[in-house]
Amino acid sequence: MDRPAAKATALETKVFNVLFLCTGNSARSILAEAVMNSLSVSRGRFRAYSAGSHPKGAIHPLSLELLRRNRIPTEGLRSKSWDEFARPDSPSLNFVFTVCDQAAGEACPYWPGQPMTAHWGMPDPAAVEGTDDEKRRAFADTLRVLRRRIEIFASLPFEKLDRIWLQRSVAAIGKK
């Protein structure tokens, strides 16, 4: 009788590793990593990372500006390849989310441990043309949507959902 409670306790205290993927790893995936790692709801329960299939090698300046303006820490953020997370010594991933339309159709490397995956695609704010204010608004809109999706994800009752329901839940978040 005590086993189910022990299992729930282990899930409640487990730290889940989450990887956000995008093509360039300069805007959306970086914003998602920073937001997840900064939200009080995720502290101690999640560790977020980001990467790209073809990383730009630098974070978009408007991403950094927006994060700083929202008092979200930027230390340690960098544009990097998803290859770093396919190595044997990389963190064991529990969830992998693609956050851009291009990454959804690309072949992903093998992820040890069979993490759950979902596509949370959204337009690229770095591709917006227009005034500086229009570009900043696109980045702010992206941050707002990602923050909401991450808050919904972090509030899921992981200890009460089996793998199939959890997979359905994380996939549905990308449609919101």
C-alpha positions as CSV (number, residue, x, y, z in Angstrom):
1,M,0.0,0.0,0.0
2,D,2.9,2.4,0.7
3,R,4.5,1.9,-2.8
4,P,2.2,4.3,-4.8
5,A,2.9,7.1,-2.3
6,A,6.6,6.4,-2.5
7,K,6.5,6.5,-6.3
8,A,4.6,9.8,-6.2
9,T,7.1,11.3,-3.8
10,A,10.0,10.3,-6.1
11,L,8.3,11.9,-9.1
12,E,7.5,15.1,-7.1
13,T,11.1,15.5,-6.1
14,K,12.7,14.4,-9.4
15,V,14.4,17.1,-11.5
16,F,13.3,16.9,-15.1
17,N,15.7,17.9,-17.8
18,V,14.0,19.8,-20.6
19,L,15.7,20.7,-24.0
20,F,14.2,23.4,-26.2
21,L,15.2,23.1,-29.9
22,C,15.2,25.5,-32.7
23,T,17.2,25.9,-35.9
24,G,19.4,28.9,-34.9
25,N,19.3,28.7,-31.1
26,S,19.3,32.5,-30.9
27,A,15.8,33.5,-30.0
28,R,12.9,31.2,-29.2
29,S,14.8,28.3,-27.7
30,I,17.0,30.7,-25.8
31,L,14.0,32.5,-24.4
32,A,12.3,29.2,-23.4
33,E,15.5,28.0,-21.6
34,A,15.8,31.3,-19.7
35,V,12.1,31.5,-18.8
36,M,11.9,27.9,-17.6
37,N,15.0,28.2,-15.5
38,S,13.8,31.5,-13.9
39,L,10.2,30.8,-13.1
40,S,9.5,30.2,-9.5
41,V,7.1,27.3,-10.4
42,S,10.0,25.4,-12.0
43,R,12.8,26.1,-9.5
44,G,14.1,22.8,-8.2
45,R,11.8,20.7,-10.4
46,F,13.1,21.4,-13.9
47,R,16.4,22.2,-15.5
48,A,16.1,23.7,-19.0
49,Y,18.6,23.7,-21.9
50,S,18.4,24.9,-25.4
51,A,20.2,24.1,-28.7
52,G,19.9,24.4,-32.4
53,S,20.2,22.2,-35.5
54,H,22.2,25.0,-37.2
55,P,23.1,27.3,-34.3
56,K,23.9,30.9,-35.2
57,G,26.7,31.0,-32.6
58,A,25.3,34.1,-30.9
59,I,22.2,35.0,-29.1
60,H,20.0,37.6,-30.9
61,P,20.6,41.0,-29.2
62,L,16.8,41.5,-28.8
63,S,16.5,38.2,-27.0
64,L,19.1,39.4,-24.4
65,E,17.5,42.9,-24.2
66,L,14.1,41.4,-23.5
67,L,15.3,38.9,-20.9
68,R,17.2,41.7,-19.1
69,R,14.2,44.0,-19.3
70,N,12.1,41.3,-17.7
71,R,14.8,40.6,-15.1
72,I,15.3,37.1,-16.3
73,P,18.9,35.9,-15.8
74,T,21.0,35.6,-18.9
75,E,24.2,34.2,-17.4
76,G,25.3,30.9,-19.0
77,L,23.1,31.3,-22.1
78,R,24.8,30.6,-25.4
79,S,23.9,29.4,-28.9
80,K,25.0,25.8,-29.3
81,S,24.4,22.7,-31.4
82,W,22.0,20.0,-30.4
83,D,24.9,17.6,-30.9
84,E,26.0,18.6,-27.3
85,F,23.0,16.8,-26.0
86,A,23.4,13.6,-28.0
87,R,26.7,12.8,-26.3
88,P,27.0,10.0,-23.8
89,D,28.1,12.5,-21.1
90,S,25.3,14.9,-21.7
91,P,22.4,15.4,-19.3
92,S,19.7,12.7,-19.5
93,L,16.7,14.4,-21.1
94,N,13.2,13.9,-20.0
95,F,11.5,16.2,-22.5
96,V,12.5,17.7,-25.9
97,F,10.4,20.5,-27.3
98,T,10.8,22.0,-30.8
99,V,9.8,25.7,-30.7
100,C,10.2,26.7,-34.3
101,D,8.5,25.5,-37.4
102,Q,11.7,24.5,-39.3
103,A,12.9,22.2,-36.5
104,A,9.7,20.2,-36.5
105,G,10.5,18.6,-39.8
106,E,14.2,18.0,-39.3
107,A,15.6,14.7,-38.3
108,C,16.7,14.8,-34.7
109,P,19.6,12.8,-33.3
110,Y,18.9,9.8,-31.1
111,W,18.1,11.0,-27.5
112,P,19.2,8.4,-24.9
113,G,16.5,7.5,-22.4
114,Q,13.6,8.1,-24.9
115,P,12.5,11.6,-23.7
116,M,9.0,12.8,-24.4
117,T,8.8,15.1,-27.4
118,A,6.4,17.7,-28.6
119,H,6.3,20.5,-31.1
120,W,5.5,24.0,-29.7
121,G,6.1,25.8,-32.9
122,M,5.8,29.5,-33.3
123,P,6.9,32.3,-35.7
124,D,10.5,33.5,-35.6
125,P,10.6,36.9,-34.0
126,A,14.1,37.4,-35.5
127,A,12.5,37.2,-39.0
128,V,10.2,40.2,-38.4
129,E,10.9,43.2,-40.5
130,G,9.8,46.6,-39.6
131,T,10.6,49.3,-37.0
132,D,12.6,48.6,-33.9
133,D,9.3,48.7,-31.9
134,E,7.7,46.2,-34.2
135,K,10.7,43.8,-33.8
136,R,10.7,44.3,-30.0
137,R,6.9,43.6,-29.9
138,A,7.5,40.3,-31.9
139,F,10.1,39.2,-29.3
140,A,7.8,40.2,-26.4
141,D,4.9,38.2,-28.0
142,T,7.1,35.2,-28.3
143,L,8.2,35.5,-24.7
144,R,4.6,35.8,-23.5
145,V,3.5,32.7,-25.4
146,L,6.5,30.6,-24.3
147,R,6.1,31.7,-20.7
148,R,2.4,30.7,-20.7
149,R,3.2,27.3,-22.3
150,I,6.0,26.7,-19.8
151,E,3.7,27.6,-16.9
152,I,1.1,25.2,-18.1
153,F,3.7,22.4,-18.6
154,A,5.3,23.0,-15.2
155,S,1.9,22.8,-13.5
156,L,1.0,19.4,-14.9
157,P,0.5,16.7,-12.3
158,F,3.4,14.5,-13.4
159,E,2.9,12.2,-10.4
160,K,-0.7,11.5,-11.5
161,L,-0.3,11.1,-15.3
162,D,0.9,7.9,-17.0
163,R,3.3,8.3,-20.0
164,I,0.6,8.3,-22.6
165,W,-1.5,11.0,-20.9
166,L,1.6,13.1,-20.2
167,Q,2.6,12.8,-23.8
168,R,-0.8,14.0,-25.0
169,S,-0.7,16.8,-22.4
170,V,2.7,18.2,-23.5
171,A,1.7,17.9,-27.2
172,A,-1.6,19.8,-26.6
173,I,0.3,22.7,-24.9
174,G,1.9,23.6,-28.3
175,K,-1.5,24.0,-29.8
176,K,-2.5,26.7,-27.3
